[in-house]
Amino acid sequence: MSSIDFATLARRDADDPLAAKRSLFKIPADTVYLDGNSLGLLTHQTAQRVQEVVQAQWGDDAIKSWNLHDWVDLPLSVGNKIAPLIGAEPGQVICCDSISVNLFKALSAALRLQDGRNTVISTADNFPTDLYMVQGLSELLGEQRCQLQLVDEADLLADPQRVIDETTAVVLLTEVNFRTGRRLPMQQLIAQAHAVGALVIVDLAHSAGAMPVALDAWRADFAVGCTYKYLNGGPGAPAFIYVAERHLTQLQQPIAGWFGHAQPFAFDPIYQPSPTVKQMLSGTPSVLAMSAVDAALDAFVDVDLQELRNKSLALSELFLELLEANGLAGSFTCISPSTTAERGSQLSFAHPEAYAICQALIDAKVIADFRAPNYLRVGFTPLYTSYTDIGTAVARLSTIMQQESYRAPRFQQRHAVT
Ligand SMILES: *Cc1c(COP(=O)(O)O)cnc(C)c1O
């Protein structure tokens, strides 16, 4: 038997100022969903909006919809809706492409602004696609123009001045580490980079929609992020890119497409970039996907991001407390920082049987995920995760561990997506 006081958890839910947001979401039946850091849940409004865009807009109004339903403005209007969630004044954020492609654009643009410097610094355990983008660009431009230098996150934190110096062109950092959930002190690192003339690109994949972000106040140069994690935009939803206003006039990004042209419908043979953040666009926006993002973002209306952050940390602290109270803390080594200020909105645990345990949890309708080599990740999405959910998750985990049901062969089988 697990030792969990569900009456107390119900009281915490009743007192939760964000509790009402849960009803906006389609929560899979009898399920505790702790994977919103990988794919956020669907809101009822998003489902309705997609239906409407397909049937009434595309279906009835067809091509007239580009003007009639403002399809053509979606990248910027959605960008402006994301802006307050990441501490940006309007006109600096646009929704398009994937993080990977947006990083390629931001990296190229940033390097062009850094005459005579070629070093791009990133952390060795950054999300691999971020590093692949630097490697691909290095291949294209040559190492004299772009050279990746990987540093250990611990070394960067211990002595940023030694790592970022006058030879650094660009610092590419993900605020919250996808494996460990460690959150970097972005404001301090950006200040250090700027002090030696380096530019900073911030990846907000695990930040946007999970905690307050202050890009303008930090004076970040560029940022990218995705909308399918904490922003609930749907599988493969288009990402976003932020360019600080001060860089907009001298910018040049390499995937110069007609939607980034100053006048796309002039069909001019010579490329002339838009003077606005629209220059980060390349081709035609994915209207169905972007409409879903637009609708999903409405869940954040009236949300106080500090309140969201407080709940996120309260949920994670509760998870740790209940693991301890149920005698599970000894077998799961928490690899996330113990100080809440240094954490994102997830906890990661090392366990030699993490993969099988994750499969057994999913079978028991607790959706967590596994990251190689042996980490179990649980994500907290304050808009729809309740305190009772955390109790249910730990109770089910406790049963799995006591009965060792994860040892069943069917839980050992690896799937393509983990
Ligand atoms: C999820 C994630 C990505 C995903 O990139 P896409 O190109 O949008 O698939 C990139 N970087 C980080 C840090 C992530 O967590």
The ligand as an SDF file (V2000), in Angstrom:
LIG
                    3D

 15 15  0  0  0  0  0  0  0  0999 V2000
   12.2570   19.5050  -28.6070 C   0  0  0  0  0  0  0  0  0  0  0  0
   13.5270   20.2310  -28.8680 C   0  0  0  0  0  0  0  0  0  0  0  0
   13.9090   20.5600  -30.1760 C   0  0  0  0  0  0  0  0  0  0  0  0
   13.0780   20.1080  -31.3470 C   0  0  0  0  0  0  0  0  0  0  0  0
   13.4820   20.6740  -32.5520 O   0  0  0  0  0  0  0  0  0  0  0  0
   12.5580   20.5870  -33.8470 P   0  0  0  0  0  0  0  0  0  0  0  0
   13.4530   20.9550  -34.9500 O   0  0  0  0  0  0  0  0  0  0  0  0
   11.4400   21.5570  -33.6690 O   0  0  0  0  0  0  0  0  0  0  0  0
   12.0680   19.1730  -33.9520 O   0  0  0  0  0  0  0  0  0  0  0  0
   15.0580   21.3130  -30.3380 C   0  0  0  0  0  0  0  0  0  0  0  0
   15.8030   21.7000  -29.2920 N   0  0  0  0  0  0  0  0  0  0  0  0
   15.4650   21.3680  -28.0170 C   0  0  0  0  0  0  0  0  0  0  0  0
   16.3050   21.8300  -26.8770 C   0  0  0  0  0  0  0  0  0  0  0  0
   14.3290   20.6070  -27.7730 C   0  0  0  0  0  0  0  0  0  0  0  0
   14.0130   20.2530  -26.5410 O   0  0  0  0  0  0  0  0  0  0  0  0
  1  2  1  0
  2  3  1  0
  2 14  2  0
  3  4  1  0
  3 10  2  0
  4  5  1  0
  5  6  1  0
  6  7  2  0
  6  8  1  0
  6  9  1  0
 10 11  1  0
 11 12  2  0
 12 13  1  0
 12 14  1  0
 14 15  1  0
M  END
$$$$
